[in-house]
Amino acid sequence: MPTTKAQQRAVNKYMKENYDRVNLTLPKGQKDRVKARADAAGESVNAYIARAIEERMEREGEA
């Protein structure tokens, strides 16, 4: 069943209110490497990158 315009507006509103967006640019080929590692970890690419950033900030003393 296709998503209605009202449903899509609701999703867009929720995303805007609850998430920040970041545009990430990688060298050619690195996207495939990240996706393979995320798949191996059983995560989405977004979750994999977010966790990697969080772990690095924790190591560096950022809460």
N, C-alpha and C positions, 0 to 999 in steps of 0.2 A: 504494500500500500504506500503510495507516494506521500511525502511530507507536505502538509498544507502550508500556505504562506503564513498563516497565523502561528502555526507550530514553529516555523523557522524564525519568525520574529521573536517569539518567546525564547528560543534557544540563543539567538543573537543577543538579546537583552540580558539573559542570565550570564553569558560569557563575558559581556562587557562589564557587568557589575562585579564579577567574582574572579576574573583572571586578568593578568597583564600579558601582553603579546610581545614577543621578541622575534625579530627577523634574523635568522642565522645564515651566514654565507660560509660555505666550506670549499676547499680546493676540490677540483674534479676527482672523483673516485672515493673521497672520504665519506660521502653520504652512504655509499654502499657498505663501507666498512662499519660505520656506526649502526646501520640497520642490521647487519649480520650479528653484531655484538648484542644489540637490543633483543633480537629474536632469540639468541642463545640464552639470554637472561630471562626470557619470558616476559619482556616488557615492550611497550610501544617505544618508538624513537623518542617521543616527547618525555615519557617517564624516565627513560634511560639518561637522557641529557640532564633533566631536572635533578635526578638523583646524583649524577656525577658532580654537578655544580654544588649541590648541598653538601656532599661529602668533602669536597675541596674547601668550601667555606668553613666547615667544622674543623678540618685539619689546621686551617690558618687562624682559628680562634674567632671566627665570625659566627654569631648565633643566628 
